[in-house]
Amino acid sequence: MANKRVFHEVNGLVINGVTVAGATQISVTEDFVTNIDPEYTGGAGPSGRVHDACRTRTQVRTTDVVAAIAALIAAPTTGVWYGRESGATTSLKSTLKSPRAFALAIELAKAQLGAATLDFSSVFGAAETHADVLAVLAAQTNPNPQLPNRVLRIQSCVHGEDPNDLDILHVESLSLRVQAKGGSPLEDYGDDDTGISVVEIPEWDLPQVSLTIRDSKEVAAEGVDLSVKLLEHGQHDLIVTCQPVAVLASAVLTIRNVTFHSRQKTGGEGWTGHTLQGTAGWLDADGTTWRTIDNATPALRLVNWATS
C-alpha cells in the first residue's frame, strides 16, 4: 500500500533551486520498491508482508510552463513549499529531499492557461526513511506570493523554416511529453540502504507531440488537407508563439525535429478538424547534431522557451 499526500493551494515552491510559481497541486506518494508476502508456514496464514527499499515519488502541477523546463533539468537538491494551516494564520512548510525530475508534460489549449506537470523521484541517504525525505513543519511564515510565467492561447504555430515552413492555423491544442525511457528513471539501492539511493536517467524516450487543429482543409493554398501536408512534411522544428499573461511580454516554445506520424478526425461544438501525433527527434536533419535536454545554451536544447 502507498501513502499519498496531496497539497493544494501551495505557495513559495522552489525545487532544485528553481522557483516554480503558480503550483496548483503537489502529490507525494510514499511506497516501497518491493512488497513480499511470505509463503504459508503452518500458521493461520502468511506471517506478514515484508517491505524492501523506501521510495518517494512527487508530482507537481503548475501554470508556470516556462519554469517547468528549468526544473526538469536542474540537479537534485531540495524542494520546499508552503500551504495553508487549518485554523491558523501560519503555514505548513514541506521540505522534500533530493527530487530528481524524470518526466515533463506541457499542455497548451485554446481558452485556458497553459499547464505543466513534473514527476520526480527522491534519492535517499544510506539510512534514511520516508520521514527523512519529506519533512513537514507547522507554524511557519508564508512567503510572499510570486507571479508565474503564464501563457494563454497559441497565437501562431509553424512547422519548419522559410522556404520550407508550413503555417498551422486554428490550433485548438498542443501537448508535449518528455520522459525517461520507459516512463521511469533507473532506480537502485545498495546492500545496506533503506531506500532508493540511485536515481539516474541513462536515456530519454522520443518526446511525444500531439497537435489538434480546426478546419484542416481551408488552410493549405493548394486545397490539400493541412493534416495530410503535415504528415508528408518530414522533420522540422515546431515554433509555437503563445499569448503571454502578466509577467511575460512574449513567449515562444521551440520543439526541435518534430515529425508527425498519424492523424485522427476530431471536432467540437461548431468545428471539425484533426489530431496529429508526432515525435521530436534528438538528432538534427544534418545527421551530425545531437540535441540534449540540458544544453548550456538554451537555444540549442531539444525543447526551449524564449521569453521576454
NULO-960626 format. One line per field, with one value per residue: residue number from 1; residue in three letters; x, y negated, z of N, C-alpha, C in turn. Coordinates in steps of 0.001 Angstrom, whole numbers, plus 500000, padded with zeros to 6 digits. Layout:
N
n = NUM, ...;
res = ALA, ...;
n_east = X, ...;
n_north = Y, ...;
n_up = Z, ...;
ca_east = X, ...;
ca_north = Y, ...;
ca_up = Z, ...;
c_east = X, ...;
c_north = Y, ...;
c_up = Z, ...;
END
This chain:
308
n = 1, 2, 3, 4, 5, 6, 7, 8, 9, 10, 11, 12, 13, 14, 15, 16, 17, 18, 19, 20, 21, 22, 23, 24, 25, 26, 27, 28, 29, 30, 31, 32, 33, 34, 35, 36, 37, 38, 39, 40, 41, 42, 43, 44, 45, 46, 47, 48, 49, 50, 51, 52, 53, 54, 55, 56, 57, 58, 59, 60, 61, 62, 63, 64, 65, 66, 67, 68, 69, 70, 71, 72, 73, 74, 75, 76, 77, 78, 79, 80, 81, 82, 83, 84, 85, 86, 87, 88, 89, 90, 91, 92, 93, 94, 95, 96, 97, 98, 99, 100, 101, 102, 103, 104, 105, 106, 107, 108, 109, 110, 111, 112, 113, 114, 115, 116, 117, 118, 119, 120, 121, 122, 123, 124, 125, 126, 127, 128, 129, 130, 131, 132, 133, 134, 135, 136, 137, 138, 139, 140, 141, 142, 143, 144, 145, 146, 147, 148, 149, 150, 151, 152, 153, 154, 155, 156, 157, 158, 159, 160, 161, 162, 163, 164, 165, 166, 167, 168, 169, 170, 171, 172, 173, 174, 175, 176, 177, 178, 179, 180, 181, 182, 183, 184, 185, 186, 187, 188, 189, 190, 191, 192, 193, 194, 195, 196, 197, 198, 199, 200, 201, 202, 203, 204, 205, 206, 207, 208, 209, 210, 211, 212, 213, 214, 215, 216, 217, 218, 219, 220, 221, 222, 223, 224, 225, 226, 227, 228, 229, 230, 231, 232, 233, 234, 235, 236, 237, 238, 239, 240, 241, 242, 243, 244, 245, 246, 247, 248, 249, 250, 251, 252, 253, 254, 255, 256, 257, 258, 259, 260, 261, 262, 263, 264, 265, 266, 267, 268, 269, 270, 271, 272, 273, 274, 275, 276, 277, 278, 279, 280, 281, 282, 283, 284, 285, 286, 287, 288, 289, 290, 291, 292, 293, 294, 295, 296, 297, 298, 299, 300, 301, 302, 303, 304, 305, 306, 307, 308;
res = MET, ALA, ASN, LYS, ARG, VAL, PHE, HIS, GLU, VAL, ASN, GLY, LEU, VAL, ILE, ASN, GLY, VAL, THR, VAL, ALA, GLY, ALA, THR, GLN, ILE, SER, VAL, THR, GLU, ASP, PHE, VAL, THR, ASN, ILE, ASP, PRO, GLU, TYR, THR, GLY, GLY, ALA, GLY, PRO, SER, GLY, ARG, VAL, HIS, ASP, ALA, CYS, ARG, THR, ARG, THR, GLN, VAL, ARG, THR, THR, ASP, VAL, VAL, ALA, ALA, ILE, ALA, ALA, LEU, ILE, ALA, ALA, PRO, THR, THR, GLY, VAL, TRP, TYR, GLY, ARG, GLU, SER, GLY, ALA, THR, THR, SER, LEU, LYS, SER, THR, LEU, LYS, SER, PRO, ARG, ALA, PHE, ALA, LEU, ALA, ILE, GLU, LEU, ALA, LYS, ALA, GLN, LEU, GLY, ALA, ALA, THR, LEU, ASP, PHE, SER, SER, VAL, PHE, GLY, ALA, ALA, GLU, THR, HIS, ALA, ASP, VAL, LEU, ALA, VAL, LEU, ALA, ALA, GLN, THR, ASN, PRO, ASN, PRO, GLN, LEU, PRO, ASN, ARG, VAL, LEU, ARG, ILE, GLN, SER, CYS, VAL, HIS, GLY, GLU, ASP, PRO, ASN, ASP, LEU, ASP, ILE, LEU, HIS, VAL, GLU, SER, LEU, SER, LEU, ARG, VAL, GLN, ALA, LYS, GLY, GLY, SER, PRO, LEU, GLU, ASP, TYR, GLY, ASP, ASP, ASP, THR, GLY, ILE, SER, VAL, VAL, GLU, ILE, PRO, GLU, TRP, ASP, LEU, PRO, GLN, VAL, SER, LEU, THR, ILE, ARG, ASP, SER, LYS, GLU, VAL, ALA, ALA, GLU, GLY, VAL, ASP, LEU, SER, VAL, LYS, LEU, LEU, GLU, HIS, GLY, GLN, HIS, ASP, LEU, ILE, VAL, THR, CYS, GLN, PRO, VAL, ALA, VAL, LEU, ALA, SER, ALA, VAL, LEU, THR, ILE, ARG, ASN, VAL, THR, PHE, HIS, SER, ARG, GLN, LYS, THR, GLY, GLY, GLU, GLY, TRP, THR, GLY, HIS, THR, LEU, GLN, GLY, THR, ALA, GLY, TRP, LEU, ASP, ALA, ASP, GLY, THR, THR, TRP, ARG, THR, ILE, ASP, ASN, ALA, THR, PRO, ALA, LEU, ARG, LEU, VAL, ASN, TRP, ALA, THR, SER;
n_east = 500838, 500433, 501271, 499735, 500106, 498450, 498826, 497189, 496650, 499246, 502216, 505133, 506874, 509978, 512077, 514818, 516403, 514991, 512514, 509173, 506428, 502842, 501986, 499552, 498908, 500484, 501550, 502573, 503828, 504416, 506007, 507100, 509812, 509692, 507267, 506665, 504891, 505190, 505542, 503094, 503470, 502479, 500942, 497972, 497928, 499931, 502874, 503221, 503432, 506423, 508477, 510682, 513086, 512560, 510624, 510041, 507916, 507128, 504757, 504283, 502035, 501613, 501037, 503120, 504646, 507060, 509097, 508948, 510459, 513051, 513100, 512990, 515555, 517280, 519791, 519379, 518501, 516904, 513359, 510996, 507965, 504948, 501884, 498434, 497585, 495258, 492848, 494560, 496753, 499201, 501518, 502008, 505138, 506738, 509432, 511269, 513547, 516230, 514912, 514712, 514024, 512130, 510254, 508243, 505336, 503655, 500863, 499029, 496290, 493349, 491591, 492321, 494663, 498084, 499532, 501685, 503134, 505234, 507335, 508988, 511592, 512857, 516152, 517451, 519316, 521869, 520739, 518191, 514625, 511154, 510238, 512476, 512926, 510712, 509748, 507562, 506744, 504974, 503303, 504696, 506005, 504327, 505639, 505909, 503572, 504345, 504305, 503532, 505135, 503067, 501113, 498612, 496656, 497564, 499102, 500407, 501670, 504220, 505584, 508703, 511140, 511427, 512423, 510741, 508623, 505572, 502621, 500511, 497298, 494524, 494855, 493845, 494776, 497872, 500114, 502915, 505196, 507939, 510054, 511872, 513350, 510951, 509303, 510046, 512722, 516073, 516351, 517931, 519373, 521748, 523400, 523064, 521304, 518357, 516512, 515788, 518766, 519981, 519158, 518872, 519040, 519659, 518889, 516597, 513167, 511734, 510416, 506923, 504500, 501419, 498988, 496194, 494094, 491824, 489449, 490903, 491044, 490861, 493163, 495507, 496966, 496984, 494730, 494858, 494336, 495427, 496308, 497145, 499270, 501010, 501672, 503203, 505293, 507722, 510709, 510940, 511546, 509215, 507637, 506175, 504197, 502973, 500273, 501264, 500895, 500465, 503277, 505090, 506294, 506569, 506405, 507795, 507745, 509959, 510202, 512333, 512969, 510513, 508378, 505435, 503299, 500801, 497221, 493971, 490482, 488728, 486723, 484581, 482135, 480628, 482831, 485237, 488065, 491460, 493480, 496872, 499549, 502893, 506534, 509486, 512721, 516002, 518213, 519423, 518421, 520739, 522219, 524350, 524249, 523435, 520763, 520185, 518559, 519433, 521317, 523936, 523536, 520514, 519071, 519920, 518838, 516674, 514026, 512706, 511922, 511651, 511621, 510454;
n_north = 501195, 497748, 494550, 491592, 488180, 485149, 481869, 478839, 475506, 474407, 472477, 470509, 472408, 473814, 475718, 477741, 475461, 473899, 471526, 472159, 470805, 470506, 473122, 475562, 477983, 480445, 483713, 486296, 489475, 492162, 495178, 498613, 500312, 503082, 505445, 508160, 511110, 513547, 517161, 519637, 521069, 522925, 521645, 519668, 518220, 516301, 514896, 512126, 509111, 508172, 505380, 503779, 501413, 498075, 495706, 492550, 490708, 487755, 485471, 482519, 480024, 477202, 473798, 472403, 472635, 472064, 472111, 474778, 476308, 475566, 476667, 479349, 479986, 479326, 480018, 482431, 481210, 479841, 479591, 477135, 476023, 474216, 474350, 473676, 473630, 475338, 473596, 471626, 468745, 469133, 471202, 474500, 475882, 477691, 479853, 481408, 483930, 484174, 484415, 485885, 484985, 486703, 486677, 484616, 482871, 480751, 478711, 476927, 474997, 473748, 471004, 471411, 471419, 472268, 475344, 477348, 480499, 482092, 484835, 486470, 488374, 489222, 489203, 491284, 491136, 493264, 494463, 493507, 492934, 492712, 490582, 489012, 488031, 486505, 483824, 482133, 479067, 477251, 474075, 472041, 469141, 467811, 467321, 464366, 464151, 465168, 464223, 466407, 467526, 467315, 468492, 468029, 468674, 470287, 468328, 468395, 470999, 472806, 475104, 475920, 473935, 470950, 471481, 473649, 473737, 474394, 472989, 473344, 472994, 472041, 473529, 475793, 477204, 478155, 480593, 481784, 484296, 485207, 487735, 490026, 493011, 495450, 494327, 494184, 493491, 494914, 496728, 497665, 499447, 499877, 502575, 502076, 499989, 498208, 497109, 495880, 495180, 494433, 492574, 492307, 491156, 492751, 492685, 491006, 491182, 490806, 487629, 487010, 485566, 483950, 482589, 480614, 479403, 477048, 476915, 478109, 478385, 475856, 474417, 474966, 473675, 475031, 476481, 478872, 481059, 479818, 481413, 483699, 482653, 482014, 484558, 485388, 483673, 484114, 483952, 481248, 478180, 477208, 474275, 472402, 469786, 468113, 466437, 464178, 463793, 461369, 461374, 461956, 460633, 461757, 465074, 467896, 471153, 473658, 476685, 479098, 480806, 482135, 484670, 485689, 488482, 489769, 489309, 488300, 487921, 485278, 483110, 480389, 478294, 476844, 477066, 478891, 481069, 482252, 484435, 484724, 486984, 487008, 487080, 485763, 485548, 486470, 486119, 483876, 482945, 482809, 484992, 485080, 483350, 483589, 483092, 482045, 482236, 480493, 478597, 476190, 473844, 472456, 472126, 474206, 476492, 479415, 478840, 475676, 472582, 469277, 466207, 462923;
n_up = 500000, 499281, 500601, 500045, 499767, 499269, 498317, 498227, 496895, 497174, 497971, 497239, 496053, 495582, 493775, 493542, 493337, 491529, 491092, 491060, 490386, 490792, 491315, 491334, 492440, 494476, 494656, 496723, 496809, 498848, 499006, 498636, 497003, 496726, 497697, 499688, 500207, 502490, 502108, 503052, 506256, 508038, 509921, 510606, 508334, 505962, 507492, 507481, 505577, 503893, 503479, 501161, 500614, 500607, 498724, 497241, 495338, 493555, 492284, 490508, 489634, 487639, 486540, 485612, 482975, 481791, 483782, 484337, 482527, 483239, 485794, 485164, 484238, 486259, 488752, 491388, 494558, 496880, 497609, 498394, 499815, 500718, 502546, 503399, 506838, 508695, 510545, 511460, 511176, 510233, 508259, 506829, 506279, 503835, 503202, 500794, 500072, 497769, 495045, 491894, 488662, 486195, 484211, 482100, 481236, 479027, 478439, 476174, 475333, 473690, 475096, 477775, 480531, 479969, 481099, 483159, 484060, 486327, 487148, 489827, 491424, 494546, 496062, 498475, 501521, 503095, 505437, 505529, 505831, 504770, 506349, 506648, 504130, 503338, 505126, 507300, 508666, 511149, 511834, 510370, 508657, 505921, 502669, 500533, 497840, 494457, 491036, 488372, 485285, 482944, 480138, 477611, 475055, 471924, 469562, 467102, 464977, 463566, 461316, 460490, 458635, 456661, 453287, 453615, 455353, 457110, 457794, 460547, 461125, 463256, 465710, 468077, 470334, 471922, 472984, 474847, 475782, 477665, 478733, 480874, 479535, 478942, 480803, 483457, 485789, 486117, 488961, 491989, 494819, 497468, 499339, 502109, 502175, 503078, 501419, 498059, 496570, 494275, 491498, 488218, 484795, 482161, 479538, 477331, 476271, 472934, 472683, 472917, 470812, 470474, 468404, 467841, 465359, 463843, 461088, 458886, 456017, 454894, 455076, 453591, 450677, 448287, 448350, 449613, 452332, 455408, 457508, 456182, 454707, 456786, 457700, 455577, 455564, 456739, 458847, 460957, 462827, 465352, 465881, 468304, 469126, 471897, 473632, 476002, 479606, 482040, 483639, 481532, 478397, 475928, 474547, 473296, 472240, 471321, 469688, 468741, 465629, 464849, 463788, 462226, 462558, 462481, 462118, 463291, 462965, 464534, 466628, 467745, 469334, 466711, 465019, 463017, 462666, 462934, 464947, 465326, 465800, 466882, 467036, 468631, 467456, 468595, 467034, 464625, 461238, 459746, 460377, 462118, 464323, 467599, 469786, 473178, 476404, 478265, 477386, 477765, 476417, 476008, 473558, 472022, 472959, 472979, 473596, 474261, 475866, 474718, 476108, 477083;
ca_east = 500000, 501175, 500749, 499730, 499764, 498123, 498884, 496502, 496857, 500607, 502860, 506569, 507576, 511321, 512506, 516164, 516880, 514149, 511235, 508051, 505215, 501603, 501753, 498162, 498806, 501672, 501199, 503732, 503468, 505444, 505770, 508304, 510148, 509261, 506382, 506707, 504032, 505858, 504769, 502421, 504424, 501793, 500057, 496662, 498168, 501282, 503283, 503089, 504098, 507769, 508784, 512103, 513551, 511622, 510620, 509166, 507672, 506419, 504253, 503958, 501261, 501785, 500764, 504382, 505143, 508443, 509956, 508876, 511588, 514237, 513035, 513251, 516983, 518084, 520360, 518577, 518959, 515730, 512139, 510334, 506727, 504127, 500451, 497634, 497424, 493869, 492542, 495666, 497222, 500518, 501513, 502810, 506282, 507163, 510774, 511478, 514972, 516844, 513996, 515275, 512939, 512283, 509210, 507594, 504256, 503161, 499586, 498611, 494992, 492556, 490691, 492738, 496078, 498971, 499825, 502775, 503217, 506582, 507429, 510277, 511886, 513844, 517320, 517554, 520611, 522117, 519859, 517010, 513308, 510230, 510147, 513663, 512893, 509685, 509518, 506537, 506790, 503819, 503503, 505733, 505570, 504099, 506363, 505095, 503223, 505079, 503537, 504137, 505304, 501911, 500713, 497201, 496410, 498580, 498845, 500889, 502366, 504874, 506400, 509763, 511622, 511359, 511190, 510049, 507758, 504155, 501845, 499418, 496307, 493389, 495317, 492964, 495590, 499180, 500684, 504270, 505656, 509338, 510182, 512928, 512973, 510000, 508453, 510594, 514182, 516779, 516409, 518609, 519780, 522845, 523124, 522651, 520443, 516952, 515682, 516395, 519966, 520423, 518123, 519588, 518333, 520658, 518367, 515252, 512307, 511406, 509314, 505659, 503822, 500056, 498533, 494819, 493831, 490491, 489277, 492124, 491048, 490818, 494409, 496521, 496647, 496780, 493481, 495128, 494103, 496654, 496778, 497886, 500532, 501885, 502181, 504163, 506242, 509020, 511233, 511218, 511276, 507875, 507775, 504850, 504127, 501806, 499886, 501769, 499988, 501009, 504717, 505825, 505952, 506496, 506697, 507881, 508198, 510556, 510388, 513184, 512927, 509205, 507811, 504090, 503204, 499430, 496177, 492643, 489456, 488208, 485860, 483924, 480910, 480738, 484070, 485821, 489495, 492237, 494544, 498052, 500518, 504243, 507646, 510614, 513934, 517191, 519230, 519015, 518372, 522077, 522785, 525526, 523986, 522551, 520171, 520060, 517516, 520042, 522455, 524237, 522928, 519110, 518590, 520372, 518162, 515604, 512810, 513125, 511100, 512304, 510668, 510923;
ca_north = 500000, 496494, 493394, 490471, 486875, 484178, 480493, 477880, 474080, 474259, 471205, 470454, 473622, 473761, 477099, 477836, 474116, 473234, 471033, 472573, 470157, 470988, 474548, 475780, 479197, 481279, 485024, 487078, 490874, 492893, 496623, 499435, 500911, 504480, 505924, 509617, 511879, 514837, 518380, 520255, 521865, 523746, 520846, 519375, 517611, 515745, 514231, 510673, 508568, 507635, 504271, 503613, 500184, 496952, 494895, 491380, 490063, 486476, 484864, 481101, 479435, 475761, 472997, 471762, 473570, 471724, 472625, 476241, 476872, 475361, 477634, 480679, 480238, 478912, 481086, 482625, 480668, 479922, 478914, 476509, 475317, 473841, 474498, 473140, 474466, 475250, 472946, 470773, 467753, 469587, 472182, 475711, 475881, 479034, 479921, 482674, 484112, 484740, 484874, 485919, 484966, 487691, 486525, 483305, 482751, 479382, 478664, 475605, 475161, 472543, 470557, 471806, 471202, 473397, 476071, 478313, 481499, 482609, 486012, 486576, 489487, 488729, 490010, 491500, 491399, 494671, 494992, 492642, 493482, 491729, 489416, 488182, 487448, 485461, 483297, 481086, 478265, 476383, 472727, 471347, 467914, 467999, 466320, 463530, 464818, 464793, 464433, 467391, 467220, 467966, 468208, 468337, 469499, 470291, 467277, 468884, 472279, 473008, 476315, 475671, 472576, 470468, 471534, 474928, 473641, 474669, 472313, 474166, 472060, 472573, 474575, 475991, 477582, 478779, 481198, 482314, 485088, 485640, 488626, 491032, 494164, 496325, 493569, 494169, 493438, 496068, 496623, 498799, 499238, 500743, 503676, 501599, 498818, 498395, 496549, 495674, 494345, 494061, 492206, 491851, 491209, 493061, 492428, 490445, 491584, 489767, 486808, 487172, 484311, 484102, 481287, 480618, 478212, 476912, 476509, 478520, 478272, 474480, 473738, 475153, 472925, 475963, 477187, 480158, 481064, 479453, 482535, 484574, 481987, 482148, 485925, 485538, 482560, 484567, 483493, 479804, 477594, 476675, 473000, 472105, 468490, 468081, 465158, 464115, 463272, 460621, 461202, 462069, 459802, 462675, 466459, 468744, 472510, 474359, 478133, 479439, 482056, 482777, 485403, 486190, 489857, 490252, 488316, 488826, 486892, 484834, 481954, 479849, 477574, 475931, 477190, 480207, 480980, 483475, 484504, 485377, 487479, 486970, 487175, 484848, 486352, 485929, 485878, 482942, 483474, 482872, 486283, 484975, 482534, 484192, 482190, 482546, 481556, 479574, 477878, 474940, 472785, 472843, 472175, 475449, 477623, 480045, 478082, 474440, 471373, 467976, 465267, 461581;
ca_up = 500000, 499210, 501323, 499121, 500333, 498225, 498811, 497368, 497191, 497695, 497673, 497502, 495640, 494984, 493677, 492964, 493061, 490527, 491598, 490218, 490889, 490179, 491529, 491704, 493249, 494642, 495185, 497157, 497032, 499578, 498973, 498676, 495718, 496735, 498760, 499633, 501106, 502714, 501876, 504203, 507037, 509026, 510755, 510026, 507030, 505878, 508730, 507346, 504387, 504074, 502578, 500864, 499953, 500544, 497503, 497290, 494035, 493712, 491052, 490637, 488536, 487727, 485357, 485218, 481966, 481459, 484846, 484382, 481790, 484074, 486893, 484622, 484001, 487415, 489578, 492600, 495843, 497754, 497214, 499542, 499518, 501875, 502370, 504491, 508022, 509103, 511816, 511904, 510205, 509786, 507176, 506898, 505376, 503449, 502625, 500098, 499839, 496554, 493995, 490547, 487676, 485123, 483203, 481977, 480258, 478836, 477748, 475728, 474694, 473492, 476164, 479114, 480802, 479774, 482339, 483079, 485112, 486516, 488007, 490488, 492328, 495504, 496400, 499912, 502120, 503430, 506485, 505570, 505567, 504200, 507232, 506429, 502777, 503345, 506475, 507330, 509885, 511355, 512375, 509611, 507978, 504489, 501875, 499652, 496586, 493258, 489817, 487482, 483855, 482345, 478763, 477388, 473877, 470869, 468581, 465809, 465044, 462277, 461205, 459519, 458416, 455278, 452475, 453804, 456519, 456932, 458839, 461072, 461650, 464032, 466622, 469225, 471483, 471696, 474180, 474721, 476927, 477676, 479882, 480864, 478728, 479602, 481712, 484815, 485830, 486661, 490422, 492613, 496202, 497876, 500267, 503432, 502027, 503444, 500363, 496749, 496708, 492931, 490523, 487032, 483517, 481138, 478197, 477253, 475157, 471973, 473186, 472201, 470483, 469979, 467890, 467333, 464540, 463284, 459691, 458213, 454565, 454413, 455388, 452551, 449467, 447184, 448541, 450240, 453771, 456116, 458309, 455269, 454403, 457941, 457712, 454488, 455610, 457227, 460132, 461057, 464138, 465563, 466575, 468849, 469804, 472783, 474211, 477375, 480626, 483189, 483809, 480273, 477243, 474793, 474913, 472103, 472526, 470182, 469821, 467603, 464857, 465008, 462656, 462517, 462068, 462325, 462351, 463591, 462912, 465825, 466475, 468919, 469010, 465588, 464238, 462778, 462404, 463124, 465942, 464785, 466768, 466344, 467975, 468446, 467357, 469249, 466005, 463577, 459880, 459166, 460693, 462997, 465506, 468598, 470765, 474547, 477163, 479228, 476819, 478466, 475606, 475901, 472185, 471401, 473589, 472202, 473914, 474933, 475838, 474583, 476709, 477459;
c_east = 500874, 500484, 500858, 499278, 499540, 498050, 498224, 496850, 498236, 501205, 504361, 507345, 508912, 511828, 513815, 516687, 516064, 512835, 510135, 506785, 503991, 501386, 500328, 497973, 500151, 501228, 502481, 503257, 504646, 505102, 507099, 508541, 509590, 508374, 506278, 505740, 504667, 504930, 504129, 503400, 503757, 500870, 498718, 496779, 499591, 501609, 503162, 503877, 505440, 508017, 510296, 512327, 512448, 511758, 509640, 509101, 506816, 505977, 503813, 503171, 501272, 501363, 502005, 505091, 506599, 509402, 509982, 510046, 512872, 514271, 513336, 514744, 517864, 518584, 519569, 519244, 517821, 514529, 511458, 509054, 505930, 502652, 499703, 497510, 496018, 493728, 493637, 496021, 498600, 500374, 502298, 503928, 506714, 508539, 511003, 512954, 515250, 515856, 514660, 514132, 513194, 511187, 508610, 506516, 503793, 501890, 499225, 497301, 494276, 491679, 491045, 494234, 496878, 499304, 500953, 502712, 504627, 506540, 508859, 510371, 513027, 514969, 517439, 519018, 520685, 521126, 518549, 515739, 512426, 510190, 511348, 513603, 511831, 509403, 508534, 506582, 505577, 504268, 504656, 505147, 505476, 504865, 505413, 504795, 504071, 504247, 504248, 504297, 504210, 501740, 499264, 497059, 497567, 498194, 499324, 501671, 502919, 505716, 507426, 510126, 511566, 512568, 510385, 509120, 506306, 503413, 500662, 498433, 495238, 493811, 494390, 493768, 496900, 499645, 502038, 504587, 507093, 509524, 511392, 512431, 512089, 509112, 508946, 512110, 514769, 516943, 517075, 518982, 520847, 522440, 522558, 521691, 519003, 515999, 516448, 517583, 520522, 519199, 518842, 518693, 519369, 520200, 516954, 514485, 512249, 510257, 508075, 504969, 502432, 499523, 497123, 494549, 492403, 490565, 490478, 492143, 491168, 492143, 495415, 496079, 496356, 495484, 493655, 494895, 495424, 497191, 497561, 499243, 501514, 502471, 503295, 505324, 507617, 509416, 511596, 510992, 509847, 508012, 506389, 504908, 502829, 501516, 500352, 500738, 500802, 502514, 505455, 505344, 505826, 506884, 506640, 508479, 508732, 510743, 511127, 512765, 511629, 508773, 506444, 503893, 501781, 498455, 494859, 491642, 488983, 487313, 485270, 482677, 481170, 482024, 484469, 487296, 490170, 493187, 495691, 498982, 501899, 505279, 508679, 511903, 515131, 518288, 518687, 519067, 519743, 522794, 523976, 525245, 522970, 522050, 520178, 518966, 518092, 521278, 522662, 523697, 521470, 518604, 518967, 519708, 517071, 514292, 513223, 512066, 512016, 511297, 511300, 509824;
c_north = 498754, 495429, 492184, 489205, 485896, 482795, 479578, 476450, 473857, 472933, 471359, 471686, 473283, 475189, 477184, 476475, 473327, 472809, 471382, 471991, 470790, 472480, 474763, 477028, 479905, 482585, 485782, 488485, 491602, 494383, 497357, 500071, 502335, 504752, 507439, 510203, 513248, 516017, 518868, 521176, 522658, 522980, 520637, 518781, 517091, 514921, 512727, 510178, 507963, 506549, 504183, 502343, 499130, 496206, 493751, 490754, 488818, 485972, 483430, 480665, 477925, 475087, 472226, 472684, 473297, 472305, 474140, 476881, 476712, 476363, 479047, 480985, 479882, 480128, 481219, 482063, 480810, 479271, 478378, 475842, 475115, 474039, 473971, 474149, 474256, 474591, 472043, 469785, 468114, 470686, 473428, 475609, 477319, 478953, 481327, 482805, 484744, 485253, 484785, 485996, 485995, 487598, 485125, 483387, 481297, 479443, 477215, 475766, 473823, 472277, 471104, 471558, 472463, 474030, 477058, 479255, 482062, 483807, 486150, 487886, 489049, 489743, 490070, 491629, 492836, 495242, 494212, 493407, 492388, 490442, 488488, 487440, 486360, 485054, 482144, 480395, 477354, 475009, 471977, 470115, 468149, 466940, 465500, 464269, 464293, 465118, 465424, 466859, 467953, 467584, 468636, 469217, 469404, 469256, 467657, 470172, 472575, 474271, 476095, 474210, 472236, 470954, 472826, 474914, 473911, 474031, 473180, 473221, 472803, 473747, 474635, 476339, 478205, 479366, 481803, 483127, 485541, 486514, 489535, 492259, 495118, 495633, 493494, 494078, 494776, 495851, 497864, 498440, 500265, 501744, 503194, 500414, 499151, 497864, 496410, 494714, 493891, 493761, 491587, 491946, 491484, 492739, 491867, 491109, 490475, 488934, 486921, 485818, 484632, 482720, 481434, 479307, 478249, 476699, 476870, 478169, 476841, 473745, 473831, 474486, 473847, 476748, 478568, 480027, 480810, 480615, 483530, 483958, 482107, 483554, 486111, 484541, 482952, 483939, 482020, 479361, 477089, 475430, 472527, 470786, 468411, 466666, 465111, 463502, 462602, 460430, 461119, 461066, 460647, 464062, 467330, 470088, 473138, 475823, 478587, 480758, 482826, 483420, 485925, 487536, 490332, 489120, 489019, 487683, 486550, 483627, 481517, 479123, 476577, 476045, 478646, 480035, 482313, 483326, 485314, 485788, 487490, 487138, 486107, 485676, 485677, 485573, 484959, 483602, 483553, 484185, 486256, 484232, 483207, 483124, 482857, 481753, 480444, 478864, 476553, 473730, 473147, 472988, 473468, 476686, 478186, 479297, 476830, 473357, 470162, 466939, 463909, 460903;
c_up = 500000, 500044, 500403, 499826, 499184, 498852, 497783, 497812, 497817, 497242, 497912, 497094, 494992, 494970, 492902, 492518, 492066, 491177, 490606, 490824, 490225, 490305, 492030, 492563, 493299, 495291, 495512, 497488, 497662, 499561, 499050, 497307, 495631, 497938, 498639, 500661, 501298, 502454, 503186, 504942, 508155, 509944, 510084, 508632, 506980, 507124, 508669, 506152, 504752, 503036, 502362, 500064, 499814, 499215, 497687, 495902, 494273, 492351, 491334, 489406, 488713, 486438, 484902, 484227, 481592, 482497, 484871, 483643, 482586, 485221, 486413, 484564, 485197, 488195, 490873, 493847, 496859, 497076, 498460, 499062, 500803, 501531, 503577, 505627, 508570, 510474, 512332, 510808, 509668, 508729, 507544, 505861, 505103, 502797, 502085, 499741, 498472, 495511, 492613, 489542, 486582, 484067, 483270, 480910, 480222, 478006, 477443, 474970, 474620, 474711, 477539, 479276, 480504, 481109, 482095, 484272, 485144, 487457, 488520, 491263, 493236, 495752, 497921, 500325, 502620, 504436, 506569, 505240, 504973, 505028, 507073, 505105, 502662, 504784, 506401, 508690, 509962, 511828, 511702, 508920, 506481, 503703, 501011, 498350, 495425, 492032, 488908, 486062, 483089, 480879, 478605, 476156, 472892, 469817, 467182, 466014, 463651, 462345, 460098, 459419, 456940, 454481, 452641, 455011, 456149, 458093, 459242, 461753, 462459, 464920, 467837, 470476, 471026, 473018, 473856, 475962, 476695, 478905, 479725, 480116, 479517, 480601, 483136, 484758, 486249, 488161, 490995, 494044, 496563, 498944, 501603, 503362, 502407, 502380, 499069, 496896, 495363, 492072, 489328, 485804, 482430, 479728, 478301, 476120, 474119, 472543, 472297, 472022, 469947, 469613, 467334, 466612, 464018, 461772, 458831, 456726, 454062, 454577, 454270, 451261, 448287, 447302, 449136, 451738, 454502, 456944, 457456, 454944, 455559, 458029, 456687, 454567, 456131, 458551, 460089, 462499, 464178, 466436, 466993, 469626, 470594, 473264, 475656, 478316, 481726, 483123, 482482, 479248, 475985, 475261, 473666, 472504, 471250, 470537, 468567, 466941, 465017, 463695, 463069, 461822, 461806, 462583, 462603, 463559, 464310, 465588, 467791, 468478, 467881, 464783, 464078, 462479, 462613, 464308, 465342, 465917, 466127, 467436, 467639, 468478, 468001, 468245, 464929, 462205, 459224, 459473, 461622, 464306, 466416, 469559, 472141, 475245, 478019, 478687, 477545, 477723, 475363, 474464, 471474, 472006, 472676, 472377, 474674, 474799, 475630, 475045, 476911, 478263;
END
